[in-house]
Amino acid sequence: MAAQQRLKAAVIGLGRMGSTFEDEIGPYGRWQGPHAHAACYRAVEQVELVAGSDPHAGQGAAFAARWGLDAGHIYTDYREMLERERPDIVSIATSTRPRERILLDVVERGAGVQAIWAEKPIAMSLEEGDRMVAACREAGIVLAVGASRCWDATYNRMRELIELGEIGQPLQVIALGQSNLSHMGSHLLTLLAYLAGGKCQWAFGQMESDEQAASDDDLRGNGFLQFDNGVQAFVRATPCGAAEWEFDVIGTEGRVRAIADGEEVEFWKRLPATLPGRGREAARLVFPRPQRIETANVRTVRDILACLTSGKKPICDGEDALHALEIAIAMRESHRRGGQRVALPLADRSLRMNAAETLQGDVPVAVRRAAQA
């Protein structure tokens, strides 16, 4: 039997997330490689990295050298790349501002494209996100959005324990992580919703200041959320001290708590007491960590392949990423309205939050640094 033909992958945006993320991480960092899109495609045997596109020639040349691609497969115009290379999977690893335009072009011009892996946050406004999700749905294209913690094996195992009923009925999710609500907050809010297992119905929010809340720029804040399955949640994206990047899911019969972004996980259950007359007591059990742990973004690529063969949805798809942006905006709107409860979905789809990474302009960080050297 002939070997199955590999799917062709191409990357738009050849900077940090597209290519060089691993250069920032030491040998013991939790987010060490493979993590950049190109590295993850190279790590999955069913995929072939065939091309890249970036308007900055220096980034294109560096990408070609790093990944062993001929210069003829590096493009300054992604539309030409789509036409000539006809990839099956396209990564959009650009900053947020041009992401909608690029995605819609990929859907329209990318004949043969089966899946898009876009970086987070999905968009700057709700109406942009709506158009992106609708375009992929209508074209039958799988859309995965890179809130990578949703593919992290530790958090996936936490969700499996919850679904198996190991902590009883989930009651509360607590998410702690200092971050701007759209930029890094997209990680915080997508994972919170993933662990809660539902959709947010309404939100209260308190931002760091009235002045910041009056702007459409990305900001930090705290919020209380109600989900449609009865789960309540508290999110703190303001300074958290030593409780940075913690996720605690409390149920009627137990809890599972990730500490220091999953470096340690506590798993507690209410079990019959060992002493007479004591009823049921909380006992700490061994958290069953997965035996084979690949990086979250390699798992993203494998999940995309599973979606193409089975028809399932990605763990974090376009709707999930858009929901996280909507929660962030609802929290800010609650502050703007004097602490009123804000219902989701939001009727005004023109509402926006300018992701933090765009506030310094659209020139990639690596290009700015090179110009200053």
CORCORTA-V742475 format. One record per helix or strand. SS is the DSSP state (A for helix, B for strand). FROM is the first residue (numbers start at 1). TO is the last residue. If there is no record, write none. Layout:
((SS & FROM & TO) (SS & FROM & TO))
This chain:
((B & 7 & 12) (A & 16 & 24) (A & 37 & 43) (B & 47 & 53) (A & 57 & 67) (A & 71 & 73) (B & 74 & 75) (A & 78 & 85) (B & 89 & 92) (A & 99 & 109) (B & 115 & 118) (B & 125 & 125) (A & 126 & 139) (B & 142 & 145) (A & 148 & 151) (A & 153 & 163) (B & 170 & 176) (A & 185 & 196) (B & 200 & 207) (A & 210 & 214) (B & 217 & 217) (B & 221 & 227) (B & 232 & 236) (B & 246 & 251) (B & 254 & 259) (B & 264 & 272) (B & 280 & 285) (A & 296 & 310) (B & 317 & 317) (A & 318 & 336) (B & 342 & 343) (B & 352 & 352) (B & 354 & 354) (A & 356 & 358) (A & 365 & 372))
